[in-house]
Amino acid sequence: MNNAFTWPRRGIYLITPDEADTARLLARLEPLLALRPALLQYRNKPAGPALRASQAHALQARCLAHGVPLVVNDDWRLALEAGAAGAHLGEDDGALAEARARAPGLWLGASCYNQFDRARAAVAAGADYVAFGAFFPSGTKPLASRADPGLLREARALGRPMVAIGGITPDNAAGLVAAGADLLAVIGGVFDAPDPVAALRSLQHLFETPEPETDTP
């Protein structure tokens, strides 16, 4: 990974909720960024190009102020434009190999759903990390295919950081960390909680134990 930031290794991969009001989005994020999540992903599916661009730039400024790497969902070109640390690509977001060739300095992540073969292909195409899920029913993607925690153990052989996503909350996350998830991607489990700051702290506590020993770097 070639980036100004050091890869965080383990922790919470916080994902923004869909929010059209940029000032409100920044206000909701500020106390969470102060807790230094491992990564922040900018995700706003309903937003048009102009709003996405302005929000990505605004988030990048706040992330830099807090020392938190920003990852842009769906759009590696916008990630480059905004100066973000990385981009996350799903199955409909263009060829990962093209992004790798044209944006060599970005961290690139790939959604692999519940498919080990997709993860293996993503790594071959240049993915820096792979994401699996949904592990639990997800309010963001209610129709998402379900993944089994055993997939995290199997994918450890790929030698890339692994992200678990989908319905993760402080109450159900511990088993995913035990299964080998390096990062937990969370939206509703933090932003829909009665106390988002307390929810984020609870999730971060799961990574305070030593990293599990593995046979891969």
Steps between C-alpha positions, in 0.01 A plus 500: 500500500649832389333778698576798722314322780616184669251217458312478833507117515204453737204702618172658401432590139233763549270566202298817458120489486317645200473869589418781258575774753878533507506714813291241685722218373813674626338577834403135549848385405710742703473327841554162332808611309639623833505132608727420204323213321743300289340617175207713389318411181297766322185335367194686374313296241215747427731802454571645158852567372520861624392416855725196512798709392436778750439257786808295418718811511341617825548160661859480385575827677350376827666160469839661451441715806437188708758274336238258367542356147204562268378239252249591229234245412437408136722759333880483488513809278324707766734354761796628302339840444422545869842381615352204687708208619300238313195383311264208549356325195200269473410270216344784295766764558741426217801279457723485803802428282442826312476693824819335622683597180375858492505574873807320634516708816148426622402226740245296308241282665259255339157379603511121487161427660500132600731381222855382565572475126406865452743593776778297342438671164495842668836436662642389166371825345672711763260538793664617821217363713191287452158544660253222579136515607227543588561302817176616662173648371584845367274801498718658231483195270205285614529267200875440532625141491602368839859400571625250757782592743687191381567690177727735694709207620523360147593834346789555739707299252466786249736712709291817485319694772138391531199720567174363641181690420126470533281563803794520740432643846683500833283203601588265213848604387726303733465174307614664178814632667565153641455353150772727364339824382764772494246778467129525576306719257211670678229747405176451693671329792650839583287769336165345596609432858351710782854615579722471189816591691439227757424249223824580320698471822344160571598375156852635534543314830472172307840568346683572822610137532813389311466424130441128433808312386489385137728332250483798262645853534 
